[in-house]
Amino acid sequence: MAGWAIAVHGGAGVDPNLPAERQEQAKQLLTRVLNLGIDALRSSVSAIDVVELVVRELESDPFFNSGRGSALTENGTVEMEASIMDGMGRRCGAVSGLTTVKNPVSLARLVMDKSPHSYLAFSGAEKFAKQMGVEMVDNEYFITQDNVEMLKQAKEADSIVFDYRIPTVGYETCGTGVQSPIHMNGLPISIYAPETVGCVVVDSQGRCAAATSTGGLLNKRMGRIGDSPLIGAGTYACDICAVSCTGEGEAIIRGTLAREVGAVMEYKGLGLQDAVDFVIKERLDEGKAGLIAVSKTGEVSYGFNCVGMFRGCATQNGFMEVGIWD
């Protein structure tokens, strides 16, 4: 085996004018969780356990849009979703519509390990969480003042999404009369909010795993489900690679983006980086997104077609990188 590799992300699509302080905070968090995963891999923890460990840590920090700090729905509440996949046997678990589960990725893991199903949502997922005895908290735990203010601005702009990180040159008013440069499912939106978190790992035994978690779009309709919990779209792992995606969920779903990386490796014989480049270029149409990936041979890769992606990666041979821009 070529050794372990790990990659993490905190969302694709970053304002080039993002304050330096905010950039540094993001890098510090990515470095911290990356080191957490590295320490676990050095201790021979399995790939599936590492991706859960790292994503739990990201969910517990309010900086990115997952777990505590999740984007708010149109009703000012939080509805979270997550998925996890073990490349060994393509086992998977996913959850949506969570409102009180502290760590959605761990409930997704329990769906995979302790239920006959692959996907549970809303009241059924919450009931299963209670049966499993996972830690649960009031919905208010997930809500931050920053997101309350952002929801207020989104409603004033009559926009389904809002985030200050996306360039708004020429669109400063964010009003309903402003022509949007970004479209989702062919419909213009004012400002786009990514920030999904994810982790992919191949361990020293060549086992691949992936996990993704998010609060979804800010000011989204109640019941909206994005790509993050959808196996093959936002998350995928098999015996040759693991992938986690971030960005415009509807475009990722249409392109079955995560599965496509594995598919072109398997059927076109592409290496990991070539597969990532091909999928980002050929499978997103006009959508904006990014992804991280590892291969069973210890390679690590990422790609995006938007302005920046919060990311970090490392390999057993000593390589380590944390970045935002190209």
Residue pairs with C-beta under 8 A, 6 or more apart in sequence:
1 204
1 205
1 206
1 297
1 298
2 297
2 298
2 299
2 316
3 204
3 298
3 315
3 316
3 317
4 41
4 47
4 201
4 202
4 203
4 204
4 298
4 315
4 316
5 201
5 202
5 294
5 295
5 298
5 299
5 300
5 313
5 314
5 315
5 316
6 34
6 37
6 38
6 41
6 50
6 54
6 199
6 200
6 201
6 202
6 294
6 300
6 313
6 314
6 315
7 199
7 200
7 201
7 244
7 292
7 293
7 294
7 300
7 301
7 302
7 311
7 312
7 313
7 314
8 30
8 33
8 34
8 37
8 54
8 58
8 197
8 198
8 199
8 292
8 311
8 312
8 313
9 196
9 197
9 198
9 199
9 244
9 246
9 290
9 291
9 292
9 302
9 309
9 310
9 311
9 312
10 26
10 29
10 30
10 58
10 63
10 64
10 195
10 197
10 310
10 311
11 64
11 65
11 194
11 195
11 196
11 197
11 246
11 247
11 309
11 310
12 194
12 246
12 247
12 288
12 289
12 290
12 304
12 306
12 308
12 309
12 310
13 163
13 165
13 166
13 192
13 194
13 247
13 288
13 290
13 306
13 307
13 308
13 309
14 165
14 166
14 306
14 307
14 308
14 309
14 310
14 324
14 325
15 164
15 165
15 166
15 167
15 168
15 307
16 167
16 307
16 308
16 325
17 167
18 165
18 324
23 324
25 63
26 63
26 310
26 324
27 322
27 323
27 324
29 58
29 61
29 63
29 64
30 310
30 311
30 312
30 322
31 312
31 322
32 57
33 54
33 57
33 58
33 199
33 312
34 54
34 312
34 313
34 314
34 320
34 322
36 53
36 54
36 57
37 50
37 53
37 54
37 199
37 201
37 314
38 314
38 320
40 49
40 50
40 53
41 50
41 201
41 203
41 204
41 316
44 203
44 204
45 53
45 203
46 203
46 205
46 207
46 209
47 86
47 87
47 201
47 202
47 203
47 207
47 208
47 209
47 242
48 84
48 86
48 88
48 109
48 207
48 209
50 199
50 201
50 203
50 209
51 84
51 199
51 200
51 201
51 209
51 210
51 211
51 242
52 84
52 105
52 106
52 109
52 211
54 199
54 201
54 211
55 66
55 82
55 84
55 105
55 197
55 198
55 199
55 211
55 212
55 213
56 103
56 105
56 106
58 64
58 66
58 67
58 197
58 199
58 213
59 66
59 67
59 68
59 82
59 102
59 103
59 104
59 105
59 197
59 213
60 67
60 68
60 102
60 103
61 67
61 68
61 69
62 68
62 69
62 144
63 69
64 195
64 196
64 197
64 310
65 71
65 193
65 194
65 195
65 196
65 197
65 214
65 215
65 216
66 80
66 82
66 104
66 195
66 196
66 197
66 213
66 214
66 215
67 80
67 102
67 103
67 104
67 142
67 213
67 215
68 102
68 141
68 142
68 144
69 142
69 144
69 146
69 147
69 215
70 78
70 79
70 80
70 142
70 147
70 214
70 215
70 216
71 78
71 147
71 150
71 193
71 195
71 214
71 215
71 216
71 217
71 218
71 219
71 220
72 78
72 143
72 147
72 148
72 150
72 151
72 215
72 218
72 219
73 79
73 216
73 219
73 220
73 221
73 222
73 224
74 155
74 219
74 220
74 221
74 222
75 222
76 143
76 148
76 151
77 99
77 139
77 143
78 99
78 139
78 142
78 143
78 215
79 96
79 97
79 98
79 99
79 215
79 216
79 220
79 222
79 223
79 224
80 97
80 98
80 99
80 101
80 104
80 142
80 213
80 214
80 215
80 216
81 94
81 95
81 96
81 97
81 98
81 104
81 213
81 214
81 216
81 225
81 226
81 228
81 229
82 94
82 95
82 98
82 104
82 105
82 107
82 108
82 211
82 212
82 213
82 214
82 228
82 229
83 92
83 93
83 94
83 95
83 108
83 211
83 212
83 213
83 228
83 229
83 230
83 231
83 234
83 235
84 92
84 93
84 94
84 105
84 108
84 109
84 112
84 209
84 210
84 211
84 212
84 235
85 91
85 92
85 93
85 112
85 209
85 210
85 211
85 231
85 235
85 236
85 237
85 242
86 92
86 112
86 207
86 209
86 237
87 207
87 208
87 209
87 210
87 237
87 238
87 239
87 240
87 241
87 242
87 296
88 207
88 239
90 237
90 238
91 112
92 112
92 118
92 231
92 235
92 237
93 108
93 109
93 110
93 111
93 112
93 113
93 115
93 118
93 119
94 108
94 111
94 118
94 119
94 120
94 229
94 230
94 231
94 235
95 101
95 104
95 107
95 108
95 111
95 119
95 120
95 121
95 125
95 229
96 119
96 121
96 122
96 125
96 225
96 229
97 121
97 122
97 123
97 125
97 126
97 223
97 225
98 104
98 107
98 125
98 126
98 129
99 126
99 139
100 126
100 129
100 136
100 137
100 138
100 139
101 107
101 125
101 126
101 129
101 134
101 135
101 136
102 134
102 135
102 136
102 137
102 141
103 134
103 135
104 213
105 211
105 213
106 134
107 125
107 128
107 129
107 132
107 134
108 211
108 229
110 128
110 129
110 132
110 134
111 117
111 118
111 119
111 120
111 125
111 128
112 118
114 132
115 128
118 231
119 229
119 231
120 128
121 225
122 223
129 136
130 136
142 215
147 218
150 162
150 163
150 164
150 218
151 162
151 218
151 219
153 162
153 174
154 160
154 161
154 162
154 190
154 218
154 219
155 219
156 174
157 174
157 175
157 176
157 190
157 191
158 176
158 190
159 174
159 189
159 190
159 191
159 219
160 184
160 189
160 217
160 218
160 219
160 220
160 221
161 189
161 190
161 191
161 192
161 193
161 217
161 218
161 219
161 220
162 174
162 190
162 191
162 193
162 218
162 219
163 191
163 192
163 193
163 194
163 195
163 218
164 191
166 182
166 191
166 192
166 193
166 307
167 307
168 174
168 191
170 181
171 178
171 179
171 180
171 181
171 190
171 191
174 190
174 191
178 190
179 188
180 188
180 189
180 190
180 191
182 188
182 189
182 191
182 192
182 288
183 189
183 286
184 192
184 248
184 250
184 251
185 250
192 248
192 288
193 217
193 218
194 246
194 247
194 248
194 306
195 214
195 246
195 310
196 212
196 213
196 214
196 226
196 228
196 234
196 245
196 246
196 247
197 212
197 213
197 214
197 246
198 210
198 211
198 212
198 213
198 228
198 234
198 235
198 244
198 245
198 246
198 292
199 210
199 211
199 244
199 292
200 208
200 209
200 210
200 237
200 242
200 243
200 244
200 292
200 293
200 294
201 208
201 209
201 210
201 242
201 294
202 208
202 209
202 242
202 294
202 295
202 296
202 297
202 298
204 316
206 296
206 297
207 296
208 237
208 238
208 239
208 240
208 241
208 242
208 294
208 295
208 296
209 237
209 242
210 235
210 236
210 237
210 242
210 243
210 244
210 258
211 235
211 244
212 228
212 229
212 234
212 235
212 244
212 245
212 246
213 228
214 226
214 228
216 224
216 226
216 228
216 249
217 224
217 226
217 249
226 234
226 249
226 250
226 252
226 253
227 233
227 234
227 245
227 249
227 250
227 252
227 253
227 257
228 234
228 235
228 245
228 249
229 235
230 253
232 256
232 258
232 259
233 245
233 252
233 253
233 255
233 256
233 257
233 258
233 259
234 244
234 245
234 246
234 249
234 252
234 253
234 257
234 258
235 243
235 244
235 245
235 258
236 242
236 243
236 258
236 259
236 261
236 262
237 243
238 262
239 296
240 262
240 265
240 266
240 295
240 296
241 261
241 262
241 265
241 272
241 275
241 293
241 294
241 295
241 296
242 293
242 294
243 257
243 258
243 259
243 261
243 262
243 291
243 292
243 293
244 258
244 291
244 292
244 293
245 252
245 257
245 258
245 289
245 290
245 291
246 289
246 290
246 291
246 309
247 287
247 288
247 289
247 290
247 304
247 306
248 284
248 287
248 288
248 289
250 287
251 257
251 284
251 285
251 286
251 287
251 288
251 289
252 258
252 284
252 287
252 289
254 285
254 287
255 279
255 283
255 284
255 285
255 287
256 283
257 279
257 283
257 284
257 289
257 291
258 291
260 279
260 283
261 272
261 275
261 276
261 279
261 291
261 293
262 275
264 270
264 275
264 278
264 279
265 271
265 272
265 275
265 295
268 275
268 278
270 278
271 295
271 299
272 293
272 294
272 295
272 299
272 300
272 301
273 299
273 301
275 293
276 291
276 293
276 301
276 302
276 303
277 303
279 291
279 303
280 289
280 290
280 291
280 303
280 304
280 305
281 305
284 305
288 305
288 306
289 304
289 305
289 306
290 302
290 303
290 304
290 305
290 306
290 309
290 311
291 302
291 303
291 304
292 300
292 301
292 302
292 311
292 313
293 300
293 301
293 302
294 300
294 301
295 301
298 315
298 316
298 317
299 315
300 313
300 314
300 315
300 319
302 309
302 311
302 313
307 325
308 324
308 325
308 326
309 324
310 324
311 322
311 323
311 324
312 320
312 321
312 322
312 323
313 319
313 320
313 321
314 320
314 321
